[in-house]
Amino acid sequence: MNDCARKDLRGPIWWMALVAVLALVGPLGLARAGAAADPSTVELNGGLSPQVLTVPLGTTVTWTITDGGKHRIRSTTNALKFDSGGLEGAGSYSFTFSAVGTFTYQDDEFKDAPTGKGSIVVLDAATTPGTTPPSGGGTGGGATPVPAPVPSGPVTVRIANRAFAPASISVATGTTVVWSNNDKDPHTVTDRGGSFDSGSFGPGGSFQRTFTSAGSFSYFCDIHPSMVGVVSVSAPSPTGTLPPPPPPPVAPAPVAPAPAPGAGSTPGAGAAGGATGGTAVRIVDFDFQPAVLSVTAGATVTWTNAGQARHTVAATDGAFTSPDLRAGATFQRTFPTPGTFVYICDIHPDMRATISVAGTVGEPAPEPAPTTTAPPVTAGGDVRIADFSYAPATITISAGSSLSFVNTGAARHSATARDGSFDTGLLARGATARTRFPEPGTFPYFCVIHPNMSGTILVTGADGAPPPPPKAAPAAAPVGAGDVAMTDFAFGPAQITVGAGSSVRFVNNGVAPHTATANDRSFDTGTVQPGSSATVVFANAGTFTYLCIIHPDMKGTVRVQGADGAVPEAVEPAVDAAPTPEPIRVTAHDDMFEPAAIEVERGGTVIWTITSSQAFLIEADDGSFRSTVLRLGDQFAHTFDTAAVITYADIVGGTATGTITVDGATADPAADQGLSASVDIIDLDYSPREVTVTVGGTVTWDNTGAAPHTVTEQDSAWTSELLQPGDRYTRTFEETGTFSYYCTLHPGMVGTVIVAESAPVDAAAPSAPAAAPIEADPPMPASGAGGGTGGPGTVLVLVVAVAAIVLGSGGFVLGRISRHLPPRPAA
């Protein structure tokens, strides 16, 4: 081949190489550009973009990976199933939507993140303006929207795979919507505007709401706030049709973490994790921020729920427990003495944090107990409640027998019959409840906070006859506009406004019985059983706060407008309590307290005044109070709420000592000869649960809680009247024995009085057997990516790659031939 031939050959060689490069790069760039511009494409880039995509009927939606990671697209609605299998690299997946509706799905690799959940809204292009059929045909943009007829009966929304399906519905005024829980977890249906709230209901349960007025109602699950939905309510058109459902709402983004120390946070605002002086804790889904907070004795800490889910603040040693805190709610607690307090959310017990309280003179807080777990629960019980199971799960007894339940878990739990026949109420760790079963039967029960916990009690007849089958659970009553739902454990809405002369219906949609009792005693529904309701007429304007006296953490408000539209503020009811005792004054001077021994009533205050030049630091021997360093003219005051004998001293000088006797208590039990004992009635417990007196001894019960209670002997041999907050009941015991008692309003509250012939001398109580260890549930296996192939994009890339290889190989061969051609002869 001559030189001219070589030149003629080199031109095609370069063109073939260029074509090969363009063949590789060009389609990839065009595919990427097309994906960005294609309105039927969703990008997988660590989330879904967009999360909500609206397309005409018959559209093929393609999901393309743009972050190079692993993904799996899978539907979460039963109406239309699709599953990409495992995708990775530059893979893609396509699916054609052949039905009208809203179809939710998730990316399994990001299923726990709000950005990993999406919806495809499919509209009928022939009837919806502004949409075009995929084929290019169909009607134009001016068609009248007639997407769906008005349903003739209730509309059902299924709950499964932690999603509402459909997530968006359009209904006519007067329609009843029923949410059915087909999932394995408990859920709620909670309106963001506060107009309705289902409370927690477990697998197989349901909630229904009748919508009597037009509007858009966005709702979510306040246990799993990434679950969202919307109900669009409108009057039907003259043709009997409704507008199409709106796009489902996007789940709220997670709450941003609190700024780290030194990152612009303000000291004392509680944002800096563990900064001394901060007194605020943010509760987010699902964390406390900061996880460790250091304060000084006397500080008040405020927790604010900045998340969407319900949470609590519960000390692991039972020292304090907040009510359920919904989004925006707060809880406060003052820490008067040094210590280290570990607390959890007892709805989500994996949330754990610590308050470290240092002394007022700057010494560090005491170290927590050297263990990572709470001490074992030593209380006995026929059924032990753990996180999250009952042991034994099934137990058999005979009619007329009683069972005791003891909570050995970290979270609060209940044992609540599905037919409403018994309810222990919420039991904190270590709490017990006893229930009697007078009739044969089969009684399935569950925990109202964690409904996936279940157990069964089989009660045989007195002659050993097998138990009859379980009774059906009470049907949920429909809740309409203007009604208040009583659920386990909340009123929904928590606040309602009506006009004077209006009536409010309280509907029990829970499993446990409830009441709605005004704090000022102006109304009381009495006990409303599951599936039942009670109506209250509000004749006069005012603001009426109320609670459930069975579950006093349930609270609500009815605002009643007058003719002028004004709502008078609530007037706190007068408390028939004894007047506050006058403070008792003690002077500290010359290494002594004067008087050195004093007596105060419960609720009384002692004020110490320093009248000499020497410094004092006053501290109780039991650590119940402690002053700062006091100098001439300084004062220190402390209020005593519990009957006790307290000795104290000046720990600077070391010689001044004193004694305070509160409410007639005795320092030495032998001196009292066991003739008296005191019990505080709190919500929902007796403290202490067991007291011992001698024959002729008197026990005093004081209701220091927020709800009414009773003190009733187990066999009703004696009982108190209904004890309102602040009331007292006393009883003298004239014979020996062990007397068990309970509260008739809250049967889970139980206590014991032991009456002995004489006071025991140095009789150590036998130690209770240690609780059996509670084994943690095995970890759930991680979600697998699964198999699967890419979509059409993968095939295109393979074809282009083969073409590039062929062209490149051809260029390479021609180049080798060109090198071996003989050189051109010299001229």
Buried (B, 14 or more C-beta within 10 A) or exposed (E): EEEEEBEEBEEEBEEBBEBBEBBBEEBBEEBBEBBEEEEBBBBBBBBBBBBBBBBBBBBBBBBBBBEEBBBBBBBBBEEBEBBBBBBBEBBBBBBEBEEBBBBBBBBBBBBEBBBBBBBBBBBBBBBBEEBBBBEEEBBEEEBEBBBBEBBEEEBBBBBBBBBBBBBBBBBBBBBBBBBBBEBEBBBBBBBBEEBBBBBBBBBEBBBBBBBEEEEBBBBBBBBBBBBBBBBBBBEBBEEEBBBBBBBBBBBBEBBEEBBEBEEEBEEEBBBBBEBBBBBBBBBBBBBBBBBEBBBBBEBEBEBBBBBBBBBBBBBBBEEBBBBBBBBEBEBEBEBBBBBBBBBBBBBBBEBBBBBBBBBBEEEEBBEBEEEEEBEBBEBEBBBBBBBBBBBEEEBEBBBEBEBBBBBBBBBBBBBBBBBBBBBBBBBBBBBBBBBEBEEBBBBBBBBBBBBBBBBBBBBBBEEEEEBEEBBEBBEBBBBBEBBBBBBBBBBBBBBBEBEBEBEBBBBBBBBBBBBBBBBBEBBBBEBBEBBBBBEBEBEEBBBBBBBBBBBBBBBBBBBBBEEEEEBEEBEEBEEEEEEEBEEBBBBBBEBBBEEEEBBBBBBBBBEBBBEBEBBBBBBBEEEBBBBBEBEEEBEBEBBBEBBBBBEBBBEBBEEBBBBBBBBBBBEEEEEBBBBBBBBBBBBBBBEEBBBBBBBEBEBBBBBBBBBBBBBBBBEEEEBBEBBBBEBEBEBEBEEEEEBBBBBBBBBBBBBBBBBBEEBBEEEEEEEEEEBEEBEEEEEEEEEEBEEBEBBEBBEBBEEBEEBBEEBBEBBEEBBEEBEEEEEEEEE
